[in-house]
């Protein structure tokens, strides 16, 4: 008998690929998201990163890429995953910028959907990003049903691992110890609920941190950030395609 092989995921067994990716720039329009001490708005940073990521994904993966918004407009959280579902997307990636009461908080973190937040910080992040949701308490049963039936969760974990590791390694090659790895976390993000495909949310940095605020307006940094997210997605897609060969 040959050497034992790692168990293949359902997506790998079915030979599924990544043909269409939906990128979601967080916030927009009347919802600015987090605002830095100098007035930089999360909605502007997320749109810039999303556009750079779209270009990088087309180059590296040759996939069709759809943005939930390509300009400064308001889009309800629930509509964002609805766009991905209606377009039969293979992956959903939501881009956000973090903020914290402490100006010392910094780093990159990647989220996947879960009913229970990883910790208090994840809970606060979810609460802040969910603030514009139109859902009410009466929706709770349906939300729980969607979470429990999220068969894509395991694939979301694989995708998050590859994207997060690639982003941190790439940025550290250029920016060294200034890049803080805050890990992969779980939280009940409304924007990820109901997605019928592997989905994750990337918090690309803290706009409340003076150094990261500066980096989040630096075109070279943003280009490298977008390229590293795209590379993580490419590795995930390649892994899907070659695992069973």
Residue pairs with C-beta under 8 A, 6 or more apart in sequence:
8 243
8 244
9 154
9 155
9 158
9 243
10 151
10 154
10 155
11 155
11 198
11 240
12 239
12 240
12 243
12 244
13 244
15 240
15 241
15 244
16 90
16 240
17 90
17 237
17 240
17 241
18 61
18 63
18 90
18 91
18 233
18 236
18 237
18 240
19 63
19 64
19 90
20 63
20 64
20 65
20 66
20 87
20 88
20 89
20 90
20 91
21 57
21 61
21 63
21 64
21 65
21 66
21 89
21 90
21 91
21 92
21 93
21 233
22 65
22 66
22 67
22 68
22 83
22 84
22 87
22 89
22 91
22 92
22 93
23 50
23 53
23 54
23 57
23 65
23 66
23 67
23 68
23 93
23 95
24 50
24 67
24 68
24 69
24 80
24 84
24 92
24 93
24 94
24 95
24 191
25 43
25 46
25 47
25 49
25 50
25 51
25 67
25 68
25 69
25 95
26 33
26 42
26 43
26 46
26 94
26 95
26 96
26 97
26 129
26 191
27 33
27 41
27 42
27 43
27 46
27 96
27 132
28 43
28 46
28 47
28 69
28 72
28 73
28 74
28 75
29 43
29 72
29 73
29 74
29 75
30 74
31 43
31 74
31 132
32 41
32 42
32 43
33 41
33 42
33 43
33 46
33 96
33 97
34 41
34 42
34 97
34 98
34 99
34 128
34 207
34 208
35 41
35 42
35 99
35 207
36 207
36 208
36 213
37 103
37 208
37 210
37 213
38 213
40 207
40 213
40 216
40 217
42 96
42 97
42 99
42 207
43 72
44 72
45 97
45 204
45 207
45 216
45 217
45 222
46 95
46 96
46 97
47 69
47 70
47 71
47 72
48 222
49 95
49 204
49 222
49 225
49 226
50 67
50 95
51 67
51 70
52 222
52 223
52 225
52 226
52 227
53 93
53 95
53 226
53 229
53 230
54 65
54 67
55 226
56 226
56 227
56 229
56 230
56 231
57 63
57 65
57 230
57 233
57 234
58 65
59 230
60 230
60 231
60 233
60 234
61 230
61 233
61 234
61 237
63 90
63 237
66 83
66 84
66 87
66 89
68 75
68 79
68 80
68 83
68 84
69 75
76 132
76 133
76 134
77 130
77 132
77 133
77 134
77 190
77 191
78 133
78 134
78 135
78 190
78 194
80 94
80 191
81 92
81 191
81 192
81 193
81 194
81 195
81 199
82 194
84 92
84 195
84 196
84 197
84 199
85 194
85 195
85 196
85 197
89 197
90 197
90 198
91 159
91 197
91 198
91 199
91 233
91 236
92 192
92 195
92 197
92 198
92 199
92 200
93 163
93 199
93 200
93 201
93 202
93 229
93 233
94 189
94 191
94 192
94 199
94 200
94 201
94 202
95 201
95 202
95 204
96 129
96 201
96 202
96 203
96 204
97 203
97 204
97 205
97 206
97 207
97 216
98 105
98 109
98 125
98 203
98 204
98 205
98 206
98 207
98 208
99 128
99 206
99 207
99 208
100 121
100 124
100 206
100 208
100 209
101 208
102 208
103 208
103 209
103 210
104 209
105 206
105 208
105 209
106 180
106 205
106 206
106 209
106 211
106 212
107 179
107 180
107 181
107 182
107 205
107 206
108 164
108 167
108 168
108 171
108 179
108 180
108 181
108 182
108 202
108 203
108 204
108 205
109 164
109 182
109 183
109 184
109 185
109 202
109 203
110 160
110 163
110 164
110 167
110 183
110 184
110 185
110 200
110 201
110 202
110 203
111 122
111 125
111 126
111 160
111 184
111 185
111 186
111 187
111 189
111 192
111 200
111 201
111 202
111 203
112 153
112 156
112 157
112 160
112 184
112 185
112 186
112 192
112 199
112 200
112 201
113 147
113 150
113 153
113 156
113 186
113 187
113 188
113 189
113 192
113 193
113 195
113 199
114 147
114 153
114 186
114 187
114 188
115 144
115 147
115 148
115 188
116 186
116 188
117 123
117 126
117 185
117 186
117 187
117 188
118 185
118 186
118 187
119 185
121 185
122 185
122 186
122 187
123 187
125 185
125 187
125 203
126 187
126 188
126 189
129 189
129 190
129 191
129 201
130 188
130 189
130 190
130 191
133 190
135 143
135 190
143 188
143 193
146 193
146 194
147 188
147 193
150 195
152 195
152 196
152 197
152 198
152 199
155 198
156 198
156 199
156 200
157 184
158 198
158 236
158 239
159 198
159 200
159 232
159 233
159 236
160 184
160 200
161 184
162 232
162 233
162 235
162 236
162 239
163 200
163 202
163 229
163 232
163 233
163 236
164 183
164 184
164 202
164 232
165 232
166 228
166 229
166 231
166 232
166 235
167 202
167 225
167 228
167 229
167 232
168 179
168 181
169 228
170 224
170 227
170 228
170 231
171 179
171 221
171 224
171 225
171 228
172 179
174 224
175 215
175 221
178 211
182 203
189 201
191 201
192 199
192 200
192 201
202 229
204 216
204 225
205 212
205 215
205 216
206 212
206 213
207 213
207 216
215 221
216 222
